[in-house]
Amino acid sequence: MSGHAALVGGEAVPAERVEAVLDAVPARHRQTRPEPPARAQRQRRRWATQVVVVDELARRVCAERRLAPPPEVSPARVLAVSGTEVADLGSIVAVALAHSPAVRALLAALEAEQKVPEQTARAYYGRNPDRFLTAEALRRGVDPYGVARAGDFVPFEAVRDEVVRELRRAVGRQAFFDWLDGARAEVAYAPGHEHPGDPSHPDHEHRH
């Protein structure tokens, strides 16, 4: 397929980049249920277009932020994508992270920028006692929400840094999705490359 897949800020994104992602990502990473072959192929191309668009948008914002310029993407090899990442991020962003150094650089920068107040970390610790039982309490089968002693829990001070890292990561990912939602507004898709969930085409779906 020749021509462009999308226009980002008025500049063409070559369709060849989409084909490269299609070649690099096995179809089994995309499909979660049987679909008619023609429909599946159309939807897979639209899905791959989103991976490329996320990469292109991230490249541009990395340049604007003067983040370390990412090396050229080598689409012949996509890093492994875990089922947990797909569940947490959606398949488009999970594969974009594996495929695109720019996406990884941007997400890392957004995570690093987040500030987690002490009270937020303490509140998280208090809301999730099941995550902080001691090994001994776990062996005894202590109910963290029932009868438990203070000594059954790892002290907050011992897990504070871990909690802060986890919360920073979560807020950073939300910042990434907020950025992506806004950045996609400047994208115009060529026919056959629309977002998989775009209701203007008959094959649309809401799975990511």
N, C-alpha and C positions, 0 to 999 in steps of 0.2 A: 504494500500500500504506500503510495507516494503522497506528497502534499503535507499539510499540517494537521495536527490533531486538535490544537487549541491555539488561541491567542491570549497571551499573558501581557497585560499592559500594552496591547496592540502589536506585540512581537510574536512571530510564529514559533510554535514548538513543533519540530518535525515529527511526523507520524512514525518515522523510523525508530525514534526513542521508545514509542509504545510497543512496536514490534519486538524490540530488544528485550523489554521486560517480559513480554509474552513468551519469548524463547527461554528466558532465564528462570521463570517461575513455573513449576509444573502445575498442570491443571488441577491436580488433587488439592493444592493449597487454596484454591479458590472455591471449589464446589462443595457444598454441604448437603445437597440433595440432588437427585437426578433431574435433569432438564432436557428438553428437546435439543439435539446437537446444534442447530442453527441459532436458536435463542441463546444457548450457553456460550457459543462463540461470540455473538454480538455483545453479550453482557460482560464477558471476560475482557474484551477489548476496551469497553467503557471503564471497567475496573482498573485495567492497566494504565489507561489514560490518567486516572486519578492519581496513581502512584507517581507518574511522571510529572504531573502538575504540582503535586506536593513538593517534589524534588526541585522543580524550577522555582517555585515561590520561595522555598528555603534558601536556594542559591542567591536569590536577589536580596533577601533580608540579611543574609550573612555578609554580603558585600556592603550593604548600607550600614551595618553595625561594625564593620571592619573586623569581623571574626576571622580567624585563620582560614584562608581560602582552602576549601576542600579539594582534594584531588578529583580528577575526572572519574565519573562513575564507570565501573567495569560491569556492564549488565550481564556478561556471560556467567557471572557467579554471584548469586544472592546469598547473603549470610542466612544461617538457620533462623527460622521463625518459630517460636514455641506457641503451643496452644494457649498458654496463659497470656502471652502478649496479644494474640488475636482477640481473646476474650476481653482483655482490659482496654485495648486500643482500637479494635476493629481491624479487619484484615488490610485495609488500604494503608493506614498509618503504620501498622506493624511491619508490612513489607517495605514501605517507604523508609522506615528507620534502618532496616537491614540493607536496603539498596543504596541509600543516599548518605554520604558523609555530611552533606550540608544539613540534612534533617537532624542527624545526630548532633552536629555542632550547635544548631539552634536550640534543640531541646535541652542540651547540657547547659547552655548559657541561661536559658529561662529558669531552669531549676536552680542554678547557682545564685540567681538574683532574688530568690524568694526569702523573705524574713519570717521566721516562725516565732511568735512571742512565747515567752516562758509559760504564760497562763494557758495558751493553746495546747502546748505539749503536755502540761499537767492535766488539762481537761481530757485529752485523748487517753492518757494513762488511766484516769479514773473511769472513763466510759468503757474500757476494754480490759477488765481484770483477768479475763480468761487468757489473754496473751502474755501475762506476766506472772503466772504461777511458777513457783520454784520446782525444780526437778523432783524433790521429795514430795511436795504437794500433789504433783501430777501422779506420782506412784501411789499415793494414798487415795487418789480419786476425789480430791477436794472439789466441791462445787464452788467456783469463784463468785457466783451470784447468790449463794446460800450461806451456810455456816462455814466461815473461813476466818483464820487469824491473820493478824498483820504479818507474822512471820512466814505465811504461806505465799507471800508475793515478793518478787524481786524488787528491791527499793527503786523508787523513781530515779534517784541519782545514778544508779548503775545502768539504766537503760535510756537515760535522757537523750544522749547523742543519737542513739538508734531511732528513737521516736522522732526527733527533729529531722533526721535524714529522710525518714519515711514521709513525714508531712510535707517537707520541702519538695520531695519528688512528686507527691500527689498534686500540690498546688502548681508546681512547674508544668506538669502535664495539662492541667486545666488552662493555664496561661497559653500553652501551645495550641490547644483546641480553640480557644478564644481567638488567638491570632489567625489560625487557619480559616475559621468561619468568616472573618472579615476579609482576609486576603483573597479568598475564592471569588469575591464579588467582582474582581477585575478580570475574571477569566471568561472567555467566550469559546465555546466548544464547536468544532466542526461536526457536521452530520456523521453519525455513527460513533461519535466519541463523547456523547453526553454523559452526565453523571448517571450511574446505574439507578439511582432513585428519582431521577427527573421524570415527573408525571407526564411530560409532553411527548414521551415516546412510549409505544405500546408494551415494551418489555420491562418497564421500570420496576424496581424493587427497592425495598428500604433496608435490606441487609448491607452492612459494610464489611 
